[in-house]
Amino acid sequence: MTDFTTDTPMLRVRQAPPKREYYAYFGLIFLATLPLAFLTWTLTAARRMELPEKGPIAKAWTQARIITPHIFSA
């Protein structure tokens, strides 16, 4: 028989999600996609003779937001 009056309940320590690792990967992916985003933005602007709606930094940011969660879900 187990005596529950003297045992203290064991509490699990919650671990926070790996935010530092996520931000490190996000930063690396953002920096990697930035040159290609500048290139495609420049080519699109030259071909259409107008500035695209989204800038190159916004495009690189979007790509990093798409790619980084895929790495952590795998």
PyMOL Python script that loads the backbone (N, CA, C, O; Angstrom):
from pymol import cmd

cmd.read_pdbstr("""\
ATOM      1  N   MET A   1       0.844  -1.164   0.000  1.00  0.00           N
ATOM      2  CA  MET A   1       0.000   0.000   0.000  1.00  0.00           C
ATOM      3  C   MET A   1       0.898   1.238   0.000  1.00  0.00           C
ATOM      4  O   MET A   1       1.939   1.262   0.656  1.00  0.00           O
ATOM      5  N   THR A   2       0.486   2.247  -0.732  1.00  0.00           N
ATOM      6  CA  THR A   2       1.261   3.466  -0.857  1.00  0.00           C
ATOM      7  C   THR A   2       0.712   4.520   0.081  1.00  0.00           C
ATOM      8  O   THR A   2      -0.499   4.715   0.187  1.00  0.00           O
ATOM      9  N   ASP A   3       1.622   5.194   0.759  1.00  0.00           N
ATOM     10  CA  ASP A   3       1.231   6.263   1.676  1.00  0.00           C
ATOM     11  C   ASP A   3       1.398   7.595   0.946  1.00  0.00           C
ATOM     12  O   ASP A   3       2.521   8.055   0.743  1.00  0.00           O
ATOM     13  N   PHE A   4       0.292   8.209   0.556  1.00  0.00           N
ATOM     14  CA  PHE A   4       0.323   9.475  -0.181  1.00  0.00           C
ATOM     15  C   PHE A   4       0.437  10.694   0.723  1.00  0.00           C
ATOM     16  O   PHE A   4       0.594  11.809   0.226  1.00  0.00           O
ATOM     17  N   THR A   5       0.363  10.514   2.010  1.00  0.00           N
ATOM     18  CA  THR A   5       0.382  11.662   2.903  1.00  0.00           C
ATOM     19  C   THR A   5       1.792  12.196   3.127  1.00  0.00           C
ATOM     20  O   THR A   5       1.957  13.378   3.429  1.00  0.00           O
ATOM     21  N   THR A   6       2.797  11.362   2.986  1.00  0.00           N
ATOM     22  CA  THR A   6       4.163  11.821   3.243  1.00  0.00           C
ATOM     23  C   THR A   6       4.928  12.140   1.971  1.00  0.00           C
ATOM     24  O   THR A   6       5.923  12.862   2.017  1.00  0.00           O
ATOM     25  N   ASP A   7       4.488  11.622   0.849  1.00  0.00           N
ATOM     26  CA  ASP A   7       5.196  11.874  -0.400  1.00  0.00           C
ATOM     27  C   ASP A   7       4.740  13.204  -0.997  1.00  0.00           C
ATOM     28  O   ASP A   7       3.546  13.500  -1.063  1.00  0.00           O
ATOM     29  N   THR A   8       5.710  13.988  -1.424  1.00  0.00           N
ATOM     30  CA  THR A   8       5.351  15.221  -2.111  1.00  0.00           C
ATOM     31  C   THR A   8       5.205  14.911  -3.587  1.00  0.00           C
ATOM     32  O   THR A   8       5.945  14.087  -4.124  1.00  0.00           O
ATOM     33  N   PRO A   9       4.274  15.550  -4.239  1.00  0.00           N
ATOM     34  CA  PRO A   9       4.102  15.261  -5.664  1.00  0.00           C
ATOM     35  C   PRO A   9       5.308  15.749  -6.459  1.00  0.00           C
ATOM     36  O   PRO A   9       5.865  16.815  -6.194  1.00  0.00           O
ATOM     37  N   MET A  10       5.686  14.954  -7.421  1.00  0.00           N
ATOM     38  CA  MET A  10       6.809  15.321  -8.271  1.00  0.00           C
ATOM     39  C   MET A  10       6.297  16.213  -9.400  1.00  0.00           C
ATOM     40  O   MET A  10       5.390  15.841 -10.144  1.00  0.00           O
ATOM     41  N   LEU A  11       6.887  17.374  -9.507  1.00  0.00           N
ATOM     42  CA  LEU A  11       6.500  18.318 -10.536  1.00  0.00           C
ATOM     43  C   LEU A  11       7.516  18.265 -11.664  1.00  0.00           C
ATOM     44  O   LEU A  11       8.725  18.243 -11.432  1.00  0.00           O
ATOM     45  N   ARG A  12       7.018  18.246 -12.856  1.00  0.00           N
ATOM     46  CA  ARG A  12       7.899  18.274 -14.015  1.00  0.00           C
ATOM     47  C   ARG A  12       8.286  19.712 -14.315  1.00  0.00           C
ATOM     48  O   ARG A  12       7.467  20.628 -14.245  1.00  0.00           O
ATOM     49  N   VAL A  13       9.519  19.877 -14.639  1.00  0.00           N
ATOM     50  CA  VAL A  13      10.000  21.198 -15.020  1.00  0.00           C
ATOM     51  C   VAL A  13       9.717  21.375 -16.501  1.00  0.00           C
ATOM     52  O   VAL A  13      10.153  20.578 -17.330  1.00  0.00           O
ATOM     53  N   ARG A  14       8.988  22.421 -16.818  1.00  0.00           N
ATOM     54  CA  ARG A  14       8.671  22.683 -18.223  1.00  0.00           C
ATOM     55  C   ARG A  14       9.870  23.312 -18.897  1.00  0.00           C
ATOM     56  O   ARG A  14      10.489  24.242 -18.382  1.00  0.00           O
ATOM     57  N   GLN A  15      10.169  22.790 -20.034  1.00  0.00           N
ATOM     58  CA  GLN A  15      11.271  23.354 -20.788  1.00  0.00           C
ATOM     59  C   GLN A  15      10.710  24.304 -21.830  1.00  0.00           C
ATOM     60  O   GLN A  15       9.741  23.996 -22.524  1.00  0.00           O
ATOM     61  N   ALA A  16      11.329  25.443 -21.921  1.00  0.00           N
ATOM     62  CA  ALA A  16      10.906  26.432 -22.920  1.00  0.00           C
ATOM     63  C   ALA A  16      11.340  25.946 -24.297  1.00  0.00           C
ATOM     64  O   ALA A  16      12.334  25.231 -24.422  1.00  0.00           O
ATOM     65  N   PRO A  17      10.601  26.329 -25.322  1.00  0.00           N
ATOM     66  CA  PRO A  17      11.011  25.945 -26.676  1.00  0.00           C
ATOM     67  C   PRO A  17      12.375  26.551 -27.003  1.00  0.00           C
ATOM     68  O   PRO A  17      12.738  27.592 -26.456  1.00  0.00           O
ATOM     69  N   PRO A  18      13.116  25.915 -27.875  1.00  0.00           N
ATOM     70  CA  PRO A  18      14.480  26.398 -28.169  1.00  0.00           C
ATOM     71  C   PRO A  18      14.467  27.685 -28.987  1.00  0.00           C
ATOM     72  O   PRO A  18      14.675  27.661 -30.200  1.00  0.00           O
ATOM     73  N   LYS A  19      14.224  28.794 -28.324  1.00  0.00           N
ATOM     74  CA  LYS A  19      14.103  30.073 -29.019  1.00  0.00           C
ATOM     75  C   LYS A  19      15.436  30.541 -29.582  1.00  0.00           C
ATOM     76  O   LYS A  19      15.492  31.069 -30.692  1.00  0.00           O
ATOM     77  N   ARG A  20      16.501  30.352 -28.827  1.00  0.00           N
ATOM     78  CA  ARG A  20      17.805  30.798 -29.317  1.00  0.00           C
ATOM     79  C   ARG A  20      18.186  30.062 -30.583  1.00  0.00           C
ATOM     80  O   ARG A  20      18.669  30.661 -31.544  1.00  0.00           O
ATOM     81  N   GLU A  21      17.964  28.765 -30.575  1.00  0.00           N
ATOM     82  CA  GLU A  21      18.294  27.964 -31.748  1.00  0.00           C
ATOM     83  C   GLU A  21      17.423  28.365 -32.938  1.00  0.00           C
ATOM     84  O   GLU A  21      17.906  28.447 -34.068  1.00  0.00           O
ATOM     85  N   TYR A  22      16.142  28.613 -32.679  1.00  0.00           N
ATOM     86  CA  TYR A  22      15.234  29.037 -33.741  1.00  0.00           C
ATOM     87  C   TYR A  22      15.700  30.357 -34.350  1.00  0.00           C
ATOM     88  O   TYR A  22      15.760  30.500 -35.571  1.00  0.00           O
ATOM     89  N   TYR A  23      16.028  31.319 -33.486  1.00  0.00           N
ATOM     90  CA  TYR A  23      16.465  32.619 -33.991  1.00  0.00           C
ATOM     91  C   TYR A  23      17.808  32.534 -34.712  1.00  0.00           C
ATOM     92  O   TYR A  23      18.050  33.283 -35.659  1.00  0.00           O
ATOM     93  N   ALA A  24      18.673  31.638 -34.276  1.00  0.00           N
ATOM     94  CA  ALA A  24      19.955  31.458 -34.964  1.00  0.00           C
ATOM     95  C   ALA A  24      19.722  30.919 -36.369  1.00  0.00           C
ATOM     96  O   ALA A  24      20.297  31.422 -37.335  1.00  0.00           O
ATOM     97  N   TYR A  25      18.878  29.896 -36.483  1.00  0.00           N
ATOM     98  CA  TYR A  25      18.562  29.355 -37.804  1.00  0.00           C
ATOM     99  C   TYR A  25      17.834  30.390 -38.661  1.00  0.00           C
ATOM    100  O   TYR A  25      18.100  30.517 -39.856  1.00  0.00           O
ATOM    101  N   PHE A  26      16.921  31.120 -38.042  1.00  0.00           N
ATOM    102  CA  PHE A  26      16.187  32.152 -38.778  1.00  0.00           C
ATOM    103  C   PHE A  26      17.146  33.191 -39.350  1.00  0.00           C
ATOM    104  O   PHE A  26      17.030  33.579 -40.513  1.00  0.00           O
ATOM    105  N   GLY A  27      18.088  33.636 -38.532  1.00  0.00           N
ATOM    106  CA  GLY A  27      19.059  34.624 -38.985  1.00  0.00           C
ATOM    107  C   GLY A  27      19.930  34.106 -40.109  1.00  0.00           C
ATOM    108  O   GLY A  27      20.194  34.822 -41.075  1.00  0.00           O
ATOM    109  N   LEU A  28      20.379  32.866 -39.992  1.00  0.00           N
ATOM    110  CA  LEU A  28      21.208  32.281 -41.054  1.00  0.00           C
ATOM    111  C   LEU A  28      20.429  32.142 -42.361  1.00  0.00           C
ATOM    112  O   LEU A  28      20.944  32.448 -43.436  1.00  0.00           O
ATOM    113  N   ILE A  29      19.197  31.684 -42.257  1.00  0.00           N
ATOM    114  CA  ILE A  29      18.386  31.507 -43.464  1.00  0.00           C
ATOM    115  C   ILE A  29      18.045  32.863 -44.072  1.00  0.00           C
ATOM    116  O   ILE A  29      18.042  33.015 -45.294  1.00  0.00           O
ATOM    117  N   PHE A  30      17.760  33.845 -43.226  1.00  0.00           N
ATOM    118  CA  PHE A  30      17.472  35.191 -43.721  1.00  0.00           C
ATOM    119  C   PHE A  30      18.670  35.752 -44.483  1.00  0.00           C
ATOM    120  O   PHE A  30      18.512  36.311 -45.568  1.00  0.00           O
ATOM    121  N   LEU A  31      19.862  35.604 -43.917  1.00  0.00           N
ATOM    122  CA  LEU A  31      21.063  36.099 -44.587  1.00  0.00           C
ATOM    123  C   LEU A  31      21.357  35.326 -45.869  1.00  0.00           C
ATOM    124  O   LEU A  31      21.895  35.884 -46.826  1.00  0.00           O
ATOM    125  N   ALA A  32      21.004  34.049 -45.886  1.00  0.00           N
ATOM    126  CA  ALA A  32      21.240  33.251 -47.093  1.00  0.00           C
ATOM    127  C   ALA A  32      20.258  33.609 -48.204  1.00  0.00           C
ATOM    128  O   ALA A  32      20.624  33.567 -49.379  1.00  0.00           O
ATOM    129  N   THR A  33      19.035  33.956 -47.863  1.00  0.00           N
ATOM    130  CA  THR A  33      18.039  34.280 -48.886  1.00  0.00           C
ATOM    131  C   THR A  33      18.094  35.737 -49.329  1.00  0.00           C
ATOM    132  O   THR A  33      17.504  36.095 -50.349  1.00  0.00           O
ATOM    133  N   LEU A  34      18.785  36.566 -48.587  1.00  0.00           N
ATOM    134  CA  LEU A  34      18.843  37.991 -48.911  1.00  0.00           C
ATOM    135  C   LEU A  34      19.479  38.286 -50.280  1.00  0.00           C
ATOM    136  O   LEU A  34      18.911  39.080 -51.031  1.00  0.00           O
ATOM    137  N   PRO A  35      20.617  37.695 -50.642  1.00  0.00           N
ATOM    138  CA  PRO A  35      21.180  37.999 -51.970  1.00  0.00           C
ATOM    139  C   PRO A  35      20.262  37.579 -53.120  1.00  0.00           C
ATOM    140  O   PRO A  35      20.130  38.308 -54.104  1.00  0.00           O
ATOM    141  N   LEU A  36      19.640  36.430 -53.004  1.00  0.00           N
ATOM    142  CA  LEU A  36      18.732  35.979 -54.057  1.00  0.00           C
ATOM    143  C   LEU A  36      17.492  36.874 -54.131  1.00  0.00           C
ATOM    144  O   LEU A  36      16.978  37.141 -55.217  1.00  0.00           O
ATOM    145  N   ALA A  37      17.023  37.329 -52.984  1.00  0.00           N
ATOM    146  CA  ALA A  37      15.874  38.236 -52.979  1.00  0.00           C
ATOM    147  C   ALA A  37      16.223  39.560 -53.655  1.00  0.00           C
ATOM    148  O   ALA A  37      15.409  40.110 -54.397  1.00  0.00           O
ATOM    149  N   PHE A  38      17.428  40.074 -53.405  1.00  0.00           N
ATOM    150  CA  PHE A  38      17.862  41.300 -54.082  1.00  0.00           C
ATOM    151  C   PHE A  38      17.959  41.083 -55.582  1.00  0.00           C
ATOM    152  O   PHE A  38      17.561  41.944 -56.366  1.00  0.00           O
ATOM    153  N   LEU A  39      18.489  39.933 -55.979  1.00  0.00           N
ATOM    154  CA  LEU A  39      18.629  39.639 -57.405  1.00  0.00           C
ATOM    155  C   LEU A  39      17.268  39.548 -58.093  1.00  0.00           C
ATOM    156  O   LEU A  39      17.063  40.158 -59.142  1.00  0.00           O
ATOM    157  N   THR A  40      16.349  38.800 -57.518  1.00  0.00           N
ATOM    158  CA  THR A  40      15.023  38.662 -58.140  1.00  0.00           C
ATOM    159  C   THR A  40      14.265  39.981 -58.121  1.00  0.00           C
ATOM    160  O   THR A  40      13.530  40.284 -59.061  1.00  0.00           O
ATOM    161  N   TRP A  41      14.433  40.772 -57.062  1.00  0.00           N
ATOM    162  CA  TRP A  41      13.770  42.079 -56.990  1.00  0.00           C
ATOM    163  C   TRP A  41      14.301  42.998 -58.087  1.00  0.00           C
ATOM    164  O   TRP A  41      13.535  43.705 -58.741  1.00  0.00           O
ATOM    165  N   THR A  42      15.621  42.982 -58.281  1.00  0.00           N
ATOM    166  CA  THR A  42      16.231  43.821 -59.312  1.00  0.00           C
ATOM    167  C   THR A  42      15.789  43.391 -60.703  1.00  0.00           C
ATOM    168  O   THR A  42      15.455  44.233 -61.537  1.00  0.00           O
ATOM    169  N   LEU A  43      15.785  42.103 -60.956  1.00  0.00           N
ATOM    170  CA  LEU A  43      15.366  41.608 -62.273  1.00  0.00           C
ATOM    171  C   LEU A  43      13.895  41.905 -62.544  1.00  0.00           C
ATOM    172  O   LEU A  43      13.527  42.265 -63.662  1.00  0.00           O
ATOM    173  N   THR A  44      13.063  41.757 -61.533  1.00  0.00           N
ATOM    174  CA  THR A  44      11.636  42.058 -61.692  1.00  0.00           C
ATOM    175  C   THR A  44      11.430  43.548 -61.963  1.00  0.00           C
ATOM    176  O   THR A  44      10.614  43.922 -62.805  1.00  0.00           O
ATOM    177  N   ALA A  45      12.169  44.397 -61.251  1.00  0.00           N
ATOM    178  CA  ALA A  45      12.040  45.841 -61.458  1.00  0.00           C
ATOM    179  C   ALA A  45      12.522  46.230 -62.849  1.00  0.00           C
ATOM    180  O   ALA A  45      11.931  47.097 -63.493  1.00  0.00           O
ATOM    181  N   ALA A  46      13.591  45.595 -63.312  1.00  0.00           N
ATOM    182  CA  ALA A  46      14.112  45.924 -64.649  1.00  0.00           C
ATOM    183  C   ALA A  46      13.175  45.438 -65.753  1.00  0.00           C
ATOM    184  O   ALA A  46      12.999  46.115 -66.767  1.00  0.00           O
ATOM    185  N   ARG A  47      12.579  44.272 -65.554  1.00  0.00           N
ATOM    186  CA  ARG A  47      11.700  43.715 -66.581  1.00  0.00           C
ATOM    187  C   ARG A  47      10.393  44.479 -66.684  1.00  0.00           C
ATOM    188  O   ARG A  47       9.912  44.727 -67.790  1.00  0.00           O
ATOM    189  N   ARG A  48       9.810  44.857 -65.555  1.00  0.00           N
ATOM    190  CA  ARG A  48       8.504  45.523 -65.564  1.00  0.00           C
ATOM    191  C   ARG A  48       8.606  47.046 -65.592  1.00  0.00           C
ATOM    192  O   ARG A  48       7.605  47.734 -65.793  1.00  0.00           O
ATOM    193  N   MET A  49       9.801  47.566 -65.394  1.00  0.00           N
ATOM    194  CA  MET A  49      10.034  49.018 -65.347  1.00  0.00           C
ATOM    195  C   MET A  49       9.229  49.702 -64.235  1.00  0.00           C
ATOM    196  O   MET A  49       8.808  50.850 -64.380  1.00  0.00           O
ATOM    197  N   GLU A  50       9.025  49.000 -63.148  1.00  0.00           N
ATOM    198  CA  GLU A  50       8.393  49.563 -61.960  1.00  0.00           C
ATOM    199  C   GLU A  50       8.880  48.786 -60.747  1.00  0.00           C
ATOM    200  O   GLU A  50       9.310  47.638 -60.864  1.00  0.00           O
ATOM    201  N   LEU A  51       8.811  49.417 -59.588  1.00  0.00           N
ATOM    202  CA  LEU A  51       9.268  48.744 -58.382  1.00  0.00           C
ATOM    203  C   LEU A  51       8.226  47.724 -57.925  1.00  0.00           C
ATOM    204  O   LEU A  51       7.032  48.024 -57.887  1.00  0.00           O
ATOM    205  N   PRO A  52       8.681  46.517 -57.578  1.00  0.00           N
ATOM    206  CA  PRO A  52       7.735  45.511 -57.065  1.00  0.00           C
ATOM    207  C   PRO A  52       7.102  45.966 -55.751  1.00  0.00           C
ATOM    208  O   PRO A  52       7.646  46.801 -55.028  1.00  0.00           O
ATOM    209  N   GLU A  53       5.954  45.399 -55.474  1.00  0.00           N
ATOM    210  CA  GLU A  53       5.204  45.789 -54.283  1.00  0.00           C
ATOM    211  C   GLU A  53       5.979  45.465 -53.008  1.00  0.00           C
ATOM    212  O   GLU A  53       6.029  46.278 -52.085  1.00  0.00           O
ATOM    213  N   LYS A  54       6.578  44.286 -52.958  1.00  0.00           N
ATOM    214  CA  LYS A  54       7.347  43.856 -51.802  1.00  0.00           C
ATOM    215  C   LYS A  54       8.825  44.089 -52.053  1.00  0.00           C
ATOM    216  O   LYS A  54       9.331  43.775 -53.130  1.00  0.00           O
ATOM    217  N   GLY A  55       9.509  44.630 -51.082  1.00  0.00           N
ATOM    218  CA  GLY A  55      10.936  44.873 -51.220  1.00  0.00           C
ATOM    219  C   GLY A  55      11.742  43.593 -51.011  1.00  0.00           C
ATOM    220  O   GLY A  55      11.191  42.568 -50.608  1.00  0.00           O
ATOM    221  N   PRO A  56      13.028  43.652 -51.282  1.00  0.00           N
ATOM    222  CA  PRO A  56      13.857  42.449 -51.160  1.00  0.00           C
ATOM    223  C   PRO A  56      14.010  41.972 -49.721  1.00  0.00           C
ATOM    224  O   PRO A  56      14.111  40.768 -49.485  1.00  0.00           O
ATOM    225  N   ILE A  57      14.029  42.876 -48.765  1.00  0.00           N
ATOM    226  CA  ILE A  57      14.156  42.468 -47.366  1.00  0.00           C
ATOM    227  C   ILE A  57      12.872  41.775 -46.904  1.00  0.00           C
ATOM    228  O   ILE A  57      12.926  40.787 -46.172  1.00  0.00           O
ATOM    229  N   ALA A  58      11.736  42.286 -47.328  1.00  0.00           N
ATOM    230  CA  ALA A  58      10.460  41.653 -46.970  1.00  0.00           C
ATOM    231  C   ALA A  58      10.348  40.268 -47.594  1.00  0.00           C
ATOM    232  O   ALA A  58       9.824  39.346 -46.969  1.00  0.00           O
ATOM    233  N   LYS A  59      10.837  40.115 -48.821  1.00  0.00           N
ATOM    234  CA  LYS A  59      10.795  38.794 -49.458  1.00  0.00           C
ATOM    235  C   LYS A  59      11.708  37.805 -48.741  1.00  0.00           C
ATOM    236  O   LYS A  59      11.327  36.654 -48.528  1.00  0.00           O
ATOM    237  N   ALA A  60      12.910  38.244 -48.367  1.00  0.00           N
ATOM    238  CA  ALA A  60      13.839  37.369 -47.649  1.00  0.00           C
ATOM    239  C   ALA A  60      13.280  37.004 -46.274  1.00  0.00           C
ATOM    240  O   ALA A  60      13.426  35.872 -45.815  1.00  0.00           O
ATOM    241  N   TRP A  61      12.638  37.977 -45.625  1.00  0.00           N
ATOM    242  CA  TRP A  61      12.032  37.727 -44.314  1.00  0.00           C
ATOM    243  C   TRP A  61      10.919  36.683 -44.437  1.00  0.00           C
ATOM    244  O   TRP A  61      10.808  35.780 -43.608  1.00  0.00           O
ATOM    245  N   THR A  62      10.110  36.818 -45.466  1.00  0.00           N
ATOM    246  CA  THR A  62       9.019  35.864 -45.690  1.00  0.00           C
ATOM    247  C   THR A  62       9.561  34.467 -45.950  1.00  0.00           C
ATOM    248  O   THR A  62       9.041  33.489 -45.413  1.00  0.00           O
ATOM    249  N   GLN A  63      10.596  34.370 -46.764  1.00  0.00           N
ATOM    250  CA  GLN A  63      11.192  33.064 -47.048  1.00  0.00           C
ATOM    251  C   GLN A  63      11.768  32.437 -45.786  1.00  0.00           C
ATOM    252  O   GLN A  63      11.622  31.234 -45.571  1.00  0.00           O
ATOM    253  N   ALA A  64      12.417  33.234 -44.955  1.00  0.00           N
ATOM    254  CA  ALA A  64      12.966  32.710 -43.705  1.00  0.00           C
ATOM    255  C   ALA A  64      11.849  32.258 -42.768  1.00  0.00           C
ATOM    256  O   ALA A  64      11.996  31.258 -42.065  1.00  0.00           O
ATOM    257  N   ARG A  65      10.728  32.992 -42.755  1.00  0.00           N
ATOM    258  CA  ARG A  65       9.591  32.593 -41.925  1.00  0.00           C
ATOM    259  C   ARG A  65       8.965  31.306 -42.409  1.00  0.00           C
ATOM    260  O   ARG A  65       8.375  30.573 -41.615  1.00  0.00           O
ATOM    261  N   ILE A  66       9.079  31.009 -43.704  1.00  0.00           N
ATOM    262  CA  ILE A  66       8.511  29.781 -44.262  1.00  0.00           C
ATOM    263  C   ILE A  66       9.454  28.597 -44.028  1.00  0.00           C
ATOM    264  O   ILE A  66       9.009  27.511 -43.657  1.00  0.00           O
ATOM    265  N   ILE A  67      10.742  28.806 -44.244  1.00  0.00           N
ATOM    266  CA  ILE A  67      11.702  27.710 -44.215  1.00  0.00           C
ATOM    267  C   ILE A  67      12.045  27.263 -42.792  1.00  0.00           C
ATOM    268  O   ILE A  67      12.138  26.061 -42.541  1.00  0.00           O
ATOM    269  N   THR A  68      12.234  28.186 -41.864  1.00  0.00           N
ATOM    270  CA  THR A  68      12.690  27.850 -40.525  1.00  0.00           C
ATOM    271  C   THR A  68      11.750  26.897 -39.780  1.00  0.00           C
ATOM    272  O   THR A  68      12.247  25.946 -39.177  1.00  0.00           O
ATOM    273  N   PRO A  69      10.449  27.085 -39.782  1.00  0.00           N
ATOM    274  CA  PRO A  69       9.584  26.114 -39.089  1.00  0.00           C
ATOM    275  C   PRO A  69       9.649  24.712 -39.709  1.00  0.00           C
ATOM    276  O   PRO A  69       9.456  23.714 -39.014  1.00  0.00           O
ATOM    277  N   HIS A  70       9.918  24.641 -41.006  1.00  0.00           N
ATOM    278  CA  HIS A  70      10.047  23.323 -41.639  1.00  0.00           C
ATOM    279  C   HIS A  70      11.240  22.560 -41.078  1.00  0.00           C
ATOM    280  O   HIS A  70      11.193  21.336 -40.953  1.00  0.00           O
ATOM    281  N   ILE A  71      12.288  23.262 -40.746  1.00  0.00           N
ATOM    282  CA  ILE A  71      13.462  22.613 -40.160  1.00  0.00           C
ATOM    283  C   ILE A  71      13.127  22.051 -38.788  1.00  0.00           C
ATOM    284  O   ILE A  71      13.539  20.939 -38.457  1.00  0.00           O
ATOM    285  N   PHE A  72      12.388  22.801 -37.991  1.00  0.00           N
ATOM    286  CA  PHE A  72      12.087  22.365 -36.625  1.00  0.00           C
ATOM    287  C   PHE A  72      10.955  21.342 -36.573  1.00  0.00           C
ATOM    288  O   PHE A  72      10.827  20.624 -35.581  1.00  0.00           O
ATOM    289  N   SER A  73      10.150  21.261 -37.593  1.00  0.00           N
ATOM    290  CA  SER A  73       9.080  20.262 -37.574  1.00  0.00           C
ATOM    291  C   SER A  73       9.556  18.919 -38.091  1.00  0.00           C
ATOM    292  O   SER A  73       8.872  17.912 -37.912  1.00  0.00           O
ATOM    293  N   ALA A  74      10.716  18.886 -38.729  1.00  0.00           N
ATOM    294  CA  ALA A  74      11.241  17.624 -39.280  1.00  0.00           C
ATOM    295  C   ALA A  74      11.851  16.786 -38.181  1.00  0.00           C
ATOM    296  O   ALA A  74      12.346  15.690 -38.443  1.00  0.00           O
TER     297      ALA A  74
END
""", "prot")
cmd.dss("prot")
cmd.show_as("cartoon", "prot")
cmd.util.cbc("prot")
cmd.orient("prot")
